[in-house]
Amino acid sequence: MEQRRIDADAALQEVLNAWGVIRTGPGPQSLNPDFSALFDKMQAYRTAKSLANNRREHNKLTEQAAAQEQTTKQEFMAAYRAFYAKHVNRTDR
């Protein structure tokens, strides 16, 4: 089955929104270990993307920063698809 294309920025925002709901919901809720791992991958991508974008603005993007951004993006998107396939039972992600 062909996977549909997912926008990484939309996925990042979706994970942030879910985290916000979990953290601000009624009563204390702990993070599911799988969600926690997904959140960590999202944070790594978000940090690498921010660093790369800041360097792009000043025309100082290094190959290392660009590669780090792509690597963390791929890792995040793989984790995102796996998480949603397992927990939301949506195979189209």
Secondary structure, 3 states (H helix, E strand, C coil): CCCCCCCHHHHHHHHHHHHHHHHHCCCCCCCCHHHHHHHHHHHHHHHHHHHHHHHHHCCCCCHHHHHHHHHHHHHHHHHHHHHHHHHCCCCCC
